[in-house]
Amino acid sequence: MGRNNRKWADIAPGHDNPLAYATNARDKSTVEMVDAAVRHKQAMLAYQAVVPAGKQSRPAFYEGLIRILDETGRIIPAREFIDAIETTETGRIVDCVALEKGLQTLRKYPALRLSINMSARSIGYARWNRTLKRGLSDDPTIAERLILEITESSAMLVPELVVDFMSNLQRKGISFALDDFGAGFTSFRYLKDFYFDILKIDGQFIRGIAENTDNQILTNALVSIGEQFDMVTVAESVEHANDAAYLTSSGLDCLQGYYFGAPTIHPPWADPDLERATA
C-alpha cells in the first residue's frame, strides 16, 4: 500500500487521489476545448421545439441549446462540457455567446419565441448584461419573445439575487423558466418568491413515466406546485408516444423531447428542407 502511494506521488505530486487527479485533468482539457471553440467562433445554437400538450402541430416556443465544434469538426452538445465550465470564466463567456446568438435569431425572425439557458453566476457579468441591453434596444419586440432558463441548482446559489434580477427583467417583458425542476435542491420558502413564468420538470421523472408509478406520483406533485404558483408546466425528455399521452392526460401544459424532434442546427423556419437535420 505504502509503495503504491509513493509511486502515485512520484507520478502526480500534490495529488493524493488518482480519481480526483484524472477528473481535474479531464475538466481542464474540456475547458481548453471550449475556450478554443469560442475563440475561433465555432459555437452555435441547436433548436428544439416545446409543444403544447395535445396540440403538437405548432410549437409554443423553441429552446436554443449551445453547441460547439471540437478540433475534428464534431458538434459537441452542452451536456458534454457544461459541468466542467460552470464555475469558470469560460462558463460566463459561453452564456454570453448563447445570448448573443439567441438575440440575433430573435431579431432575424420576428414571429419566433425562444428560450436561452443561463447560469445564475452570469447575472452580474458585465458582458452578459451589455449583450442583453444592446439586444433589447435593437428591437423592442425581443423582450416579450425572450425566455431565460435558469437551472434549479444554479438559482439556489444566490436566490435573493435571482429574485431581484428576474423582477427587473420581467418588467421589460422577459419571461423566466426554472429548468430541470426536481433535480436540484429548491427551498420551497424561496419558490414562492421566485415568480418564474415556466416550470420545466426534469427528464429523470419523465422518461418512461407511462409505466413508472413512482415517477407518476412525483411528476403529479411537481405539476401541482406549478399550478399553485401559476406557472406554465413543461415536461422535459419526452421520448415515447405513451409517455406523451400520459403527460397530456395529467395536465401538463407543454412537452419537449426527442419524440417531437431532436435539437437541430437547421431549424425549420430557416430552411424547411432541412427540418430533420439534427445536432
Secondary structure as GFF3:
##gff-version 3
##sequence-region A 1 279
A	DSSP	alpha_helix	2	11	.	.	.	ID=ss1
A	DSSP	alpha_helix	18	39	.	.	.	ID=ss2
A	DSSP	beta_strand	43	52	.	.	.	ID=ss3
A	DSSP	beta_strand	61	69	.	.	.	ID=ss4
A	DSSP	beta_strand	75	77	.	.	.	ID=ss5
A	DSSP	three_ten_helix	78	80	.	.	.	ID=ss6
A	DSSP	alpha_helix	82	85	.	.	.	ID=ss7
A	DSSP	alpha_helix	89	108	.	.	.	ID=ss8
A	DSSP	beta_strand	114	118	.	.	.	ID=ss9
A	DSSP	three_ten_helix	120	122	.	.	.	ID=ss10
A	DSSP	alpha_helix	126	138	.	.	.	ID=ss11
A	DSSP	alpha_helix	142	145	.	.	.	ID=ss12
A	DSSP	beta_strand	146	151	.	.	.	ID=ss13
A	DSSP	alpha_helix	152	155	.	.	.	ID=ss14
A	DSSP	alpha_helix	159	170	.	.	.	ID=ss15
A	DSSP	beta_strand	175	181	.	.	.	ID=ss16
A	DSSP	alpha_helix	188	194	.	.	.	ID=ss17
A	DSSP	beta_strand	198	201	.	.	.	ID=ss18
A	DSSP	three_ten_helix	203	205	.	.	.	ID=ss19
A	DSSP	three_ten_helix	209	211	.	.	.	ID=ss20
A	DSSP	alpha_helix	213	228	.	.	.	ID=ss21
A	DSSP	beta_strand	232	235	.	.	.	ID=ss22
A	DSSP	alpha_helix	241	249	.	.	.	ID=ss23
A	DSSP	beta_strand	254	256	.	.	.	ID=ss24
A	DSSP	three_ten_helix	272	274	.	.	.	ID=ss25
###
